[in-house]
Amino acid sequence: MRLRLPAALLAIVGVALLAGPVLGQAQKGADTGKAPASTKGARAPHPNGKKGGILLAMHREDLAQGFSIHETATIATVWPSMPCFNNLVMFDPFKPVESLDTVIPDLAERWSWQDNYRNLVLFLRKNVKWHDGQPFTSKDVKYTFDMVRQAADAQTRLRINPRKDWYANVETIEAADPHTVIFHLKRPQPSLLMMLASGYSPVYPAHVPVAEFRSKCVGTGPFKLKEWRKGEYIEFTRNPDYWAPGRPYLDGIRYVIVKERGTRFAALQAGRLDISFPGEATKPIADQLKASGAKLNFTPVGTNVNDNLIMNIKKPPFDNVKVRRAISLAVDRRAYAKAVHQGGAVAGASMQPKPYGFWGLLEKDLARLPGYGKPEENKAEARKLLAEAGYGPQKRLQVEMGTRAIAIYVDFASFVINELKQVGIEATLKQVETAQWHPLVTRREYQMGANLTGLGIDDPDGNFYENFACGSPRNYTDYCDEQVMKMIDAQSQELDLKKRQPLVAQIQRKLEQDAARPIMGWRLDHFPMAPHVKNLVPHHNIYNYGRMQEVWLDK
């Protein structure tokens, strides 16, 4: 039964639950008879934090979707847009390993789970204003997430909606009063809180048409958009009316757009930039910067981004699982990590491997999957499967490999093309500009692609529903398996962590055996920044540490 509470009672419930535990990945199991709550307030200003200065940030490309985070599937939009927005909740910027235990308040100053994790009640901050001076209320929250989940009565729709399926379990969203909002769920789903904390989940203003975010940004965040000069830079200035006391420290941020990778890092090395772009500093680049004597600090982190092969399963030859599995078998994952990333990547299936992530398969499980065993045996099995599918020396399989026209993508695609050649598959490379890439694969106008998939959170719900669920707009391969869907739903509502882990592992093994979207490896970043940049802590997820409200310059 759906929970409906009047505002006065909601306030009493919120106070009564202050001592409730927060459900997290570290717990031994969920006591679902209790209702966890959070009452963490805004963090106090840093005692040594200095006000002033402009942070010069590296940016690799222009904004394909403007500042419309909800219409994007790339860090190239999230990274320079996060300072403009707030979420309901966010991941603690000082804790690089993210979990339910590291979720802290943002626009919601506290929250409470009710009815055995079927209703999430969020109590919103008061006196928060949008950058145009309009008040922030629960109506903005309902507007945003009804739009994202494509509710029947949503006020508007997104042109592109990559994360619709994150919220498939939301039945209704209730604006109980101006500062209370309730997410009513169809079944228990503790991970909803993590999805709300992702950098992919800002709150939009209900009074600003969504189309306007493709050219401007109106948020409640610590920085206001000053100017976007296309192809050159995006510049933000300090929000003097920001709700967090003493924040932000910076006077502003300038994201300098430099398309060529070598030029970007030369500028960082020379001191013309203060910080890198997430996920760009490969191990070879970091080694070169260190050897140059550049005055930089380096932080090795996981990115929660995997390199994967997408194949259009609804069209031949990839409607044949034997062909897909042959391609997966042909690519040596260990050689891939060494050749493409010079050791700056780790092997793993569909969830980020330990110690960077929580849910990844262990080495003993990986060894039994296609592409992770002995290369010679795998390639021999690939040739056998291709022959069974009707391909061989007299009839070679010819495919087109598409990818984004960015160096890190082209490196990936070129290696795979060479591996496929060794089993008799002829693949040609097609480079596509970023602005065209996501619409192209969303329309399924591709045959095969070298793709990067970033997961907004390290939780199975944020991955499986978005990338592997039947009918999801981000499920670019159109893989659809009824058994897998039942497994995904089962793990999602499992409150006992010890029971949920093996369910998630089983799903990962099944996805690799079906070659649903073969994972080549998980990228590592060696994030470099100038020593005078303080309070910027890179996370094991590139999407969630770009708010910049805690960052200050010691110079």
GUPA-329989 format. One record per residue (C-alpha): residue in one letter; x, y, z. Coordinates in steps of 0.5 Angstrom, whole numbers, padded with zeros to 4 digits, always signed. Example, Ala and Ser with C-alpha at 12.3 -4.5 7.8 and 13.67 -1.06 7.14 Angstrom:
BEGIN
A+0025-0009+0016/S+0027-0002+0014/
//
This chain:
BEGIN
M+0000+0000+0000/R+0003+0007-0002/L+0005+0011+0004/R+0002+0018+0004/L+0003+0023+0010/P+0001+0030+0011/A+0006+0035+0012/A+0006+0036+0020/L+0006+0028+0021/L+0012+0028+0016/A+0016+0033+0020/I+0015+0028+0027/V+0017+0022+0023/G+0023+0026+0021/V+0025+0027+0028/A+0023+0021+0031/L+0028+0017+0026/L+0034+0021+0027/A+0038+0015+0030/G+0036+0010+0025/P+0042+0007+0021/V+0044+0009+0014/L+0043+0003+0009/G+0050+0002+0006/Q+0054-0003+0002/A+0059-0004+0009/Q+0053-0007+0013/K+0052-0014+0014/G+0045-0014+0012/A+0039-0009+0013/D+0034-0009+0019/T+0028-0007+0014/G+0024-0006+0020/K+0027+0000+0022/A+0027+0006+0017/P+0034+0009+0016/A+0035+0017+0016/S+0040+0022+0015/T+0041+0029+0019/K+0048+0031+0016/G+0048+0038+0015/A+0052+0043+0011/R+0059+0042+0012/A+0063+0047+0016/P+0068+0052+0012/H+0075+0049+0011/P+0079+0053+0017/N+0085+0055+0012/G+0080+0056+0006/K+0082+0062+0002/K+0077+0066-0002/G+0078+0068-0009/G+0082+0066-0016/I+0080+0063-0022/L+0081+0055-0023/L+0083+0054-0030/A+0080+0047-0032/M+0082+0042-0038/H+0076+0041-0042/R+0077+0036-0048/E+0071+0038-0053/D+0065+0043-0054/L+0059+0041-0050/A+0055+0037-0055/Q+0048+0038-0051/G+0050+0044-0048/F+0049+0044-0040/S+0043+0039-0041/I+0046+0033-0036/H+0039+0029-0037/E+0040+0029-0044/T+0047+0027-0044/A+0051+0021-0044/T+0058+0024-0043/I+0063+0026-0038/A+0064+0032-0043/T+0058+0035-0041/V+0057+0033-0034/W+0064+0036-0032/P+0063+0043-0034/S+0056+0043-0032/M+0056+0040-0025/P+0058+0047-0021/C+0052+0050-0024/F+0047+0045-0021/N+0045+0041-0014/N+0042+0034-0013/L+0038+0032-0008/V+0043+0028-0005/M+0051+0028-0007/F+0057+0023-0005/D+0062+0026+0000/P+0067+0030-0004/F+0072+0028+0000/K+0071+0020+0000/P+0074+0017-0006/V+0070+0010-0005/E+0063+0012-0006/S+0057+0008-0003/L+0051+0009+0000/D+0055+0010+0007/T+0058+0016+0003/V+0051+0020+0001/I+0051+0026+0004/P+0045+0032+0004/D+0045+0037-0002/L+0038+0040-0003/A+0035+0035+0001/E+0038+0037+0008/R+0035+0030+0011/W+0031+0024+0009/S+0028+0018+0011/W+0026+0011+0008/Q+0019+0008+0010/D+0015+0002+0009/N+0020-0003+0008/Y+0024+0002+0003/R+0018+0003-0001/N+0018+0010+0000/L+0023+0015+0000/V+0022+0022+0004/L+0026+0028+0003/F+0026+0034+0007/L+0028+0040+0003/R+0032+0046+0005/K+0029+0053+0005/N+0031+0059+0003/V+0034+0056-0003/K+0034+0060-0010/W+0035+0059-0017/H+0040+0063-0021/D+0035+0067-0023/G+0032+0069-0016/Q+0026+0064-0016/P+0025+0060-0010/F+0027+0052-0010/T+0021+0048-0008/S+0019+0041-0008/K+0015+0042-0015/D+0022+0043-0018/V+0024+0036-0016/K+0017+0033-0018/Y+0018+0036-0025/T+0025+0034-0026/F+0024+0027-0024/D+0017+0026-0027/M+0021+0028-0034/V+0027+0024-0033/R+0022+0018-0032/Q+0017+0020-0037/A+0011+0020-0033/A+0004+0020-0036/D+0003+0027-0033/A+0010+0030-0034/Q+0010+0037-0036/T+0015+0036-0041/R+0020+0031-0045/L+0027+0030-0046/R+0029+0030-0053/I+0034+0024-0051/N+0033+0021-0045/P+0039+0016-0043/R+0037+0015-0036/K+0030+0014-0036/D+0030+0006-0033/W+0034+0009-0027/Y+0027+0011-0025/A+0023+0005-0027/N+0021+0003-0020/V+0018+0010-0018/E+0011+0009-0018/T+0009+0017-0017/I+0013+0023-0014/E+0009+0027-0009/A+0010+0034-0007/A+0007+0033+0000/D+0009+0041+0001/P+0014+0046-0001/H+0019+0043+0002/T+0018+0035+0003/V+0018+0031-0003/I+0016+0023-0003/F+0018+0018-0008/H+0013+0012-0008/L+0016+0006-0011/K+0013+0000-0013/R+0018-0005-0009/P+0024-0004-0005/Q+0030-0001-0008/P+0035+0002-0003/S+0040+0004-0009/L+0035+0009-0011/L+0039+0014-0006/M+0045+0013-0010/M+0042+0014-0017/L+0040+0021-0014/A+0047+0022-0011/S+0050+0021-0018/G+0053+0027-0022/Y+0048+0025-0028/S+0042+0027-0023/P+0041+0035-0022/V+0035+0038-0020/Y+0032+0043-0026/P+0028+0049-0025/A+0020+0047-0027/H+0020+0055-0029/V+0025+0054-0035/P+0024+0050-0041/V+0029+0044-0042/A+0031+0046-0049/E+0034+0052-0046/F+0039+0048-0042/R+0042+0047-0049/S+0045+0054-0049/K+0045+0056-0042/C+0045+0054-0035/V+0040+0056-0029/G+0041+0052-0023/T+0042+0053-0015/G+0049+0051-0015/P+0055+0055-0013/F+0057+0058-0019/K+0053+0061-0025/L+0054+0061-0032/K+0058+0067-0034/E+0060+0066-0042/W+0060+0060-0046/R+0064+0062-0052/K+0064+0055-0057/G+0070+0052-0058/E+0074+0056-0054/Y+0072+0056-0046/I+0066+0056-0041/E+0066+0061-0036/F+0063+0061-0029/T+0063+0066-0023/R+0061+0065-0016/N+0054+0065-0014/P+0054+0070-0008/D+0047+0067-0006/Y+0049+0060-0005/W+0046+0057+0001/A+0052+0053+0004/P+0055+0058+0009/G+0062+0061+0006/R+0062+0057-0001/P+0064+0057-0006/Y+0071+0059-0005/L+0073+0061-0012/D+0071+0067-0015/G+0070+0063-0022/I+0072+0057-0026/R+0074+0057-0033/Y+0074+0051-0037/V+0079+0051-0043/I+0077+0047-0049/V+0083+0044-0052/K+0081+0039-0057/E+0088+0036-0058/R+0090+0031-0053/G+0098+0033-0053/T+0096+0040-0053/R+0092+0039-0047/F+0097+0036-0043/A+0103+0041-0045/A+0098+0047-0043/L+0098+0043-0036/Q+0105+0042-0036/A+0107+0049-0037/G+0102+0051-0032/R+0097+0055-0036/L+0092+0050-0033/D+0091+0048-0026/I+0087+0041-0027/S+0086+0035-0032/F+0080+0033-0035/P+0077+0026-0031/G+0079+0020-0035/E+0084+0023-0039/A+0091+0022-0036/T+0093+0015-0038/K+0099+0012-0035/P+0104+0014-0041/I+0102+0021-0040/A+0103+0021-0033/D+0109+0018-0033/Q+0111+0023-0039/L+0109+0029-0034/K+0113+0026-0028/A+0119+0025-0033/S+0119+0032-0035/G+0119+0035-0028/A+0112+0039-0028/K+0110+0041-0022/L+0104+0037-0021/N+0101+0032-0016/F+0098+0025-0019/T+0092+0021-0016/P+0091+0014-0019/V+0084+0013-0019/G+0079+0008-0022/T+0074+0012-0027/N+0068+0007-0027/V+0069+0007-0034/N+0069+0001-0038/D+0071+0000-0046/N+0066-0005-0049/L+0064-0007-0056/I+0057-0006-0058/M+0054-0010-0063/N+0047-0009-0067/I+0044-0015-0064/K+0037-0014-0068/K+0041-0014-0075/P+0045-0020-0078/P+0051-0022-0077/F+0050-0020-0069/D+0043-0023-0068/N+0047-0030-0068/V+0050-0031-0061/K+0056-0035-0064/V+0058-0029-0068/R+0058-0025-0062/R+0062-0030-0058/A+0067-0031-0063/I+0068-0023-0063/S+0069-0023-0055/L+0073-0029-0055/A+0078-0026-0061/V+0080-0020-0056/D+0085-0022-0051/R+0083-0018-0045/R+0090-0018-0042/A+0094-0016-0048/Y+0089-0010-0049/A+0090-0007-0042/K+0098-0007-0044/A+0098-0005-0051/V+0092+0000-0051/H+0093+0003-0044/Q+0100+0001-0042/G+0098-0003-0036/G+0093+0003-0034/A+0087-0001-0034/V+0084-0007-0031/A+0080-0013-0033/G+0073-0014-0031/A+0066-0016-0033/S+0060-0011-0033/M+0062-0008-0026/Q+0068-0004-0024/P+0073-0009-0021/K+0076-0009-0014/P+0079-0005-0010/Y+0076+0001-0015/G+0069-0002-0014/F+0065-0006-0010/W+0061-0011-0014/G+0066-0014-0019/L+0068-0021-0021/L+0074-0024-0018/E+0080-0027-0022/K+0078-0034-0021/D+0071-0032-0024/L+0074-0028-0030/A+0078-0033-0032/R+0073-0038-0034/L+0069-0032-0039/P+0071-0031-0046/G+0077-0027-0048/Y+0080-0028-0041/G+0083-0035-0041/K+0089-0037-0046/P+0089-0033-0052/E+0091-0039-0057/E+0085-0043-0054/N+0080-0037-0054/K+0082-0035-0062/A+0081-0042-0064/E+0075-0043-0061/A+0073-0036-0064/R+0075-0039-0071/K+0070-0045-0069/L+0064-0041-0068/L+0065-0037-0074/A+0065-0043-0078/E+0059-0046-0075/A+0056-0039-0077/G+0058-0040-0084/Y+0064-0036-0084/G+0071-0038-0086/P+0077-0037-0091/Q+0072-0037-0097/K+0067-0033-0094/R+0070-0028-0089/L+0066-0024-0084/Q+0066-0016-0086/V+0064-0011-0081/E+0065-0003-0080/M+0067-0001-0073/G+0065+0006-0071/T+0067+0010-0065/R+0068+0017-0063/A+0073+0021-0066/I+0077+0022-0060/A+0084+0019-0059/I+0082+0015-0053/Y+0077+0012-0057/V+0081+0011-0064/D+0086+0007-0060/F+0081+0002-0057/A+0078+0001-0064/S+0085+0000-0067/F+0087-0006-0063/V+0080-0009-0063/I+0081-0009-0071/N+0087-0012-0071/E+0085-0018-0066/L+0079-0019-0070/K+0084-0020-0076/Q+0087-0026-0073/V+0081-0030-0073/G+0079-0028-0080/I+0074-0022-0079/E+0076-0016-0083/A+0074-0009-0080/T+0074-0002-0082/L+0074+0004-0078/K+0069+0009-0078/Q+0071+0016-0074/V+0064+0020-0072/E+0064+0026-0068/T+0061+0026-0061/A+0055+0031-0063/Q+0053+0025-0068/W+0056+0019-0064/H+0050+0018-0059/P+0044+0020-0063/L+0047+0015-0068/V+0048+0009-0063/T+0041+0011-0060/R+0038+0010-0067/R+0042+0004-0068/E+0045+0006-0074/Y+0051+0003-0073/Q+0054-0005-0074/M+0059-0005-0069/G+0062+0000-0065/A+0068+0001-0060/N+0065+0005-0054/L+0066+0007-0047/T+0061+0007-0042/G+0061+0011-0036/L+0057+0009-0030/G+0054+0014-0026/I+0054+0010-0019/D+0058+0004-0017/D+0051+0000-0016/P+0048-0006-0021/D+0042-0002-0021/G+0045+0004-0024/N+0048+0000-0030/F+0044-0006-0031/Y+0037-0002-0032/E+0041+0003-0036/N+0045-0001-0041/F+0042-0008-0041/A+0035-0008-0039/C+0030-0009-0045/G+0028-0003-0048/S+0032+0002-0045/P+0035+0008-0049/R+0042+0007-0047/N+0042-0001-0049/Y+0045+0001-0055/T+0046-0007-0057/D+0038-0008-0056/Y+0040-0014-0052/C+0034-0017-0049/D+0033-0023-0044/E+0027-0025-0040/Q+0031-0029-0035/V+0036-0024-0034/M+0031-0018-0033/K+0028-0023-0027/M+0035-0023-0025/I+0036-0016-0025/D+0029-0014-0021/A+0031-0020-0016/Q+0038-0017-0014/S+0035-0010-0014/Q+0030-0011-0009/E+0035-0016-0004/L+0036-0012+0002/D+0041-0017+0005/L+0048-0015+0002/K+0050-0022+0003/K+0045-0025-0002/R+0045-0019-0007/Q+0052-0020-0008/P+0052-0027-0011/L+0046-0025-0015/V+0050-0019-0019/A+0056-0024-0020/Q+0051-0029-0024/I+0048-0023-0028/Q+0055-0021-0030/R+0057-0028-0032/K+0051-0029-0036/L+0052-0022-0040/E+0059-0024-0042/Q+0057-0031-0044/D+0052-0028-0049/A+0056-0023-0051/A+0051-0018-0049/R+0056-0012-0049/P+0063-0015-0049/I+0067-0011-0043/M+0075-0010-0046/G+0077-0007-0039/W+0076-0002-0034/R+0080+0005-0035/L+0085+0008-0029/D+0086+0015-0029/H+0092+0019-0026/F+0089+0025-0025/P+0094+0031-0025/M+0093+0038-0022/A+0097+0043-0019/P+0100+0043-0012/H+0096+0050-0010/V+0089+0047-0012/K+0086+0044-0005/N+0080+0040-0003/L+0079+0037-0010/V+0079+0029-0009/P+0079+0025-0015/H+0074+0019-0014/H+0074+0012-0017/N+0068+0015-0021/I+0069+0021-0026/Y+0062+0023-0026/N+0061+0025-0018/Y+0067+0030-0016/G+0066+0036-0021/R+0061+0040-0016/M+0068+0045-0014/Q+0064+0048-0008/E+0070+0046-0003/V+0076+0047-0008/W+0080+0053-0006/L+0087+0056-0009/D+0093+0056-0004/K+0097+0062-0008/
//
